[in-house]
């Protein structure tokens, strides 16, 4: 059952392919902001996936986040998403990224519940 409070934590070990250099968002060998945001989105998607009707999924609509601390290649970064509000098809999440006890980033994320077939038919 879809209800507020659902949570999931996704994790990565930062690799060269996750860096700002590799993703083109900067020129430093540290976790790229787009990679951190993708990890946050993944956590939000997985927090609600088991509770969705058959044939449904969620898609990202908006994310607002700070990226507060760098994470080196080899660091383990965790992103936790918590479903804070449900408004029809709109799902609002609080997202937090950490490395150990360090806060790496935090923000909010909006996802929409969609029917997979109808969504893909729009392409």
URURZI-V287652 format. One record per pair of residues at least 6 apart in sequence whose C-alpha atoms are under 8 Angstrom apart, sorted by the first residue. I is the first residue (numbers start at 1). J is the second residue. D is the distance in whole Angstrom. If there is no record, write none. Layout:
# URURZI-V287652
<<I & J & D> <I & J & D>>
This chain:
# URURZI-V287652
<<1 & 51 & 5> <1 & 52 & 8> <2 & 48 & 7> <2 & 51 & 5> <2 & 52 & 7> <3 & 83 & 8> <3 & 86 & 7> <4 & 82 & 8> <4 & 83 & 5> <4 & 84 & 5> <4 & 85 & 6> <4 & 86 & 7> <5 & 82 & 6> <5 & 83 & 5> <5 & 84 & 6> <6 & 47 & 6> <6 & 48 & 7> <6 & 82 & 6> <6 & 83 & 5> <7 & 43 & 8> <7 & 44 & 7> <7 & 47 & 5> <7 & 48 & 8> <7 & 80 & 7> <7 & 81 & 5> <7 & 82 & 4> <7 & 83 & 6> <8 & 43 & 5> <8 & 44 & 7> <8 & 46 & 6> <8 & 47 & 5> <8 & 80 & 6> <8 & 81 & 6> <8 & 82 & 7> <9 & 43 & 5> <9 & 47 & 8> <9 & 78 & 6> <9 & 79 & 5> <9 & 80 & 4> <9 & 81 & 6> <10 & 39 & 6> <10 & 40 & 7> <10 & 42 & 7> <10 & 43 & 5> <10 & 78 & 6> <10 & 79 & 5> <10 & 80 & 7> <11 & 39 & 7> <11 & 76 & 7> <11 & 77 & 6> <11 & 78 & 4> <11 & 79 & 6> <12 & 39 & 8> <12 & 76 & 6> <12 & 77 & 6> <12 & 78 & 7> <13 & 73 & 8> <13 & 74 & 6> <13 & 75 & 5> <13 & 76 & 4> <13 & 77 & 6> <14 & 31 & 6> <14 & 71 & 8> <14 & 72 & 7> <14 & 73 & 5> <14 & 74 & 5> <14 & 75 & 5> <14 & 76 & 6> <14 & 77 & 7> <15 & 73 & 5> <15 & 74 & 6> <16 & 22 & 7> <16 & 29 & 7> <16 & 73 & 6> <17 & 23 & 7> <18 & 30 & 8> <18 & 31 & 6> <18 & 32 & 6> <18 & 35 & 6> <19 & 28 & 7> <19 & 29 & 5> <19 & 30 & 5> <19 & 31 & 5> <19 & 32 & 5> <19 & 35 & 8> <19 & 73 & 8> <20 & 26 & 5> <20 & 27 & 6> <20 & 28 & 6> <20 & 29 & 6> <20 & 30 & 6> <20 & 31 & 6> <20 & 32 & 4> <20 & 33 & 7> <21 & 27 & 5> <21 & 28 & 6> <21 & 29 & 6> <21 & 30 & 8> <21 & 32 & 8> <23 & 32 & 7> <23 & 34 & 8> <25 & 32 & 7> <25 & 33 & 7> <25 & 34 & 8> <26 & 32 & 7> <29 & 72 & 7> <29 & 73 & 7> <30 & 70 & 6> <30 & 71 & 5> <30 & 72 & 5> <30 & 73 & 6> <31 & 70 & 7> <31 & 71 & 5> <31 & 72 & 6> <31 & 73 & 7> <33 & 67 & 7> <36 & 79 & 8> <36 & 97 & 7> <36 & 105 & 8> <37 & 63 & 8> <37 & 65 & 8> <39 & 78 & 8> <39 & 79 & 6> <40 & 79 & 5> <40 & 80 & 7> <40 & 81 & 7> <40 & 95 & 6> <40 & 96 & 7> <40 & 97 & 7> <41 & 60 & 7> <41 & 81 & 8> <41 & 109 & 7> <43 & 79 & 6> <43 & 80 & 6> <43 & 81 & 5> <44 & 80 & 8> <44 & 81 & 5> <44 & 82 & 7> <44 & 83 & 8> <44 & 93 & 7> <44 & 95 & 8> <44 & 109 & 8> <45 & 58 & 6> <45 & 59 & 8> <45 & 111 & 8> <47 & 81 & 7> <47 & 82 & 7> <47 & 83 & 8> <48 & 83 & 8> <49 & 57 & 7> <49 & 58 & 8> <55 & 115 & 6> <55 & 116 & 6> <55 & 117 & 8> <56 & 113 & 7> <56 & 114 & 6> <56 & 115 & 4> <56 & 116 & 6> <57 & 113 & 6> <57 & 114 & 6> <57 & 115 & 6> <57 & 116 & 6> <58 & 111 & 6> <58 & 112 & 5> <58 & 113 & 4> <58 & 114 & 6> <59 & 111 & 5> <59 & 112 & 5> <59 & 113 & 7> <59 & 114 & 7> <60 & 109 & 8> <60 & 110 & 6> <60 & 111 & 4> <60 & 112 & 6> <61 & 109 & 8> <61 & 110 & 5> <61 & 111 & 5> <61 & 112 & 7> <62 & 109 & 6> <62 & 110 & 5> <62 & 111 & 7> <63 & 107 & 7> <63 & 108 & 6> <63 & 109 & 4> <63 & 110 & 6> <64 & 107 & 5> <64 & 108 & 5> <64 & 109 & 6> <65 & 105 & 7> <65 & 106 & 5> <65 & 107 & 4> <65 & 108 & 6> <66 & 105 & 5> <66 & 106 & 6> <66 & 107 & 6> <67 & 104 & 6> <67 & 105 & 4> <67 & 106 & 7> <68 & 103 & 7> <68 & 104 & 5> <68 & 105 & 5> <69 & 102 & 8> <69 & 103 & 7> <69 & 104 & 5> <69 & 105 & 7> <70 & 104 & 7> <71 & 77 & 8> <71 & 99 & 7> <71 & 104 & 8> <75 & 99 & 7> <76 & 99 & 6> <76 & 100 & 8> <77 & 97 & 7> <77 & 98 & 6> <77 & 99 & 5> <77 & 100 & 8> <78 & 97 & 5> <78 & 98 & 5> <78 & 99 & 6> <79 & 95 & 7> <79 & 96 & 6> <79 & 97 & 4> <79 & 98 & 6> <80 & 95 & 6> <80 & 96 & 5> <80 & 97 & 6> <81 & 93 & 6> <81 & 94 & 6> <81 & 95 & 4> <81 & 96 & 7> <82 & 93 & 5> <82 & 94 & 5> <82 & 95 & 7> <83 & 91 & 7> <83 & 92 & 6> <83 & 93 & 4> <83 & 94 & 7> <84 & 91 & 8> <84 & 92 & 6> <84 & 93 & 5> <84 & 94 & 6> <85 & 91 & 6> <85 & 92 & 5> <85 & 93 & 7> <86 & 92 & 6> <89 & 112 & 5> <89 & 113 & 5> <89 & 114 & 8> <90 & 110 & 7> <90 & 111 & 6> <90 & 112 & 5> <90 & 113 & 7> <91 & 110 & 6> <91 & 111 & 5> <91 & 112 & 6> <91 & 113 & 8> <92 & 108 & 7> <92 & 109 & 6> <92 & 110 & 5> <92 & 111 & 7> <93 & 108 & 6> <93 & 109 & 5> <93 & 110 & 6> <94 & 106 & 8> <94 & 107 & 6> <94 & 108 & 5> <94 & 109 & 6> <95 & 106 & 6> <95 & 107 & 5> <95 & 108 & 6> <95 & 109 & 7> <96 & 103 & 8> <96 & 104 & 8> <96 & 105 & 6> <96 & 106 & 4> <96 & 107 & 7> <97 & 103 & 6> <97 & 104 & 5> <97 & 105 & 5> <97 & 106 & 6> <98 & 104 & 5> <98 & 105 & 7>>
